[in-house]
Structures are given as structure tokens and as C-alpha cells.
Amino acid sequence: MTGLGLAFALVPTLLVTSGAPRAQVLAAAAGAVMATGGGALLRVGFPRRRLSDLHHLLAAFGFLLLCAGAVAMLAGVGLYH
């Protein structure tokens, strides 16, 4: 999970170094946090999804956060460029 979080953290870092406005950097940073959290939930819930409905919920919510985080990061980059 550390590698995934570091990879997602590169997006806002590159925006800051290129001089992007604050709103785009915040959108990309929020997206990176959401995507990292979603990846963590997906990692916890997916292997055990056959055990209970709670694990189904964790996996589904993790996937939702991962996708929403990716969209927010793309919005941060897309609004700037």
C-alpha cells in the first residue's frame, strides 16, 4: 500500500512543482487520499469477500473510493492543463 500511496502522491507533487493553482492541487491531493484509502479497503475486503456481507461492502466501497479518487486526480490535472 505504501507504493500505491507514493504513486498517487506524485500527481499533486508534480502539479505543485509546475505552478498549478491551489484549487487543482487540492483536488488532486484529495483524489490521491481517496484513491489510497480505497485501495486499502479493497485490499482488506476483496480476499475475504466470501466470508460475510461486511467484506462485500468493504470491497465495493474501496472500489468506489479508488475510482472517485482517480476521477478527482484527473480533474485536478485536467483543470490545470
N, C-alpha and C positions, 0 to 999 in steps of 0.2 A: 504494500500500500504506500510505502514511502516513495518509491519510484513513480508511482502514478500521481501522487500529490506534487512531487517535484516537476513532473512533466506538465501538469496543469498550471503550476505556478510560473512557468516560463512565459505564458501568454501575457499576464499583466505586467511581468517584468520587462518584456520586450516593448510593450506599449509605453511604459514609463520612460524607458531609455530613448524611445523615438519621439518623445514630446507630445504624447496624446493628451487631450483634455481630460480633466479629472472624472467626468461622468463615464467616459469609456473605460477608464482604468478601473473604476469602481464596479462597473457592470462585468468586466472580465474577471475581476477578483472574486466577486460574488459567485459567478459561474464556476470558477475554479474550486471554491469551497464546496458548492453544491455538488459538483461532479465527484470530488474526492469523497465526500460523505456518502453519496450514492454508491460509489464503487465499494466502499467499506460495508455498507448494508447489504449490497448484492453478494459480496464475498461471504458474509455471515449467513445470509438466508438461503442462498442457492444450493449449496451442497446438502443441506438438511431439509430441503423443501418437502420431502416425503414424510417428515415427522409430524408436522402439525400445520394448521392454518396460519398460525403466527409466523412461521417461516415462509409460507407463501406470501404473506403480507409484507414481510421484510424484504424479500426478493423483489416484489413488484414495486414497492416504494423506492428501493435502491435504484432500480432501473429507471423509474420516473425522475428521480433526482439526477441521475447520470445524464439523461437526455436533456433535462431542463438546464443543467449546468453547461452542457455543450452549446446549447442554443444561446445562453447568456454570454458565454465567451465569444461566440461568433458575432453576436450583436455588438459587443464591445469593440471587436476588431472591425466589423463592417461599418459601424457608425463613424469610425475614425477614417477609414480609407475609403 
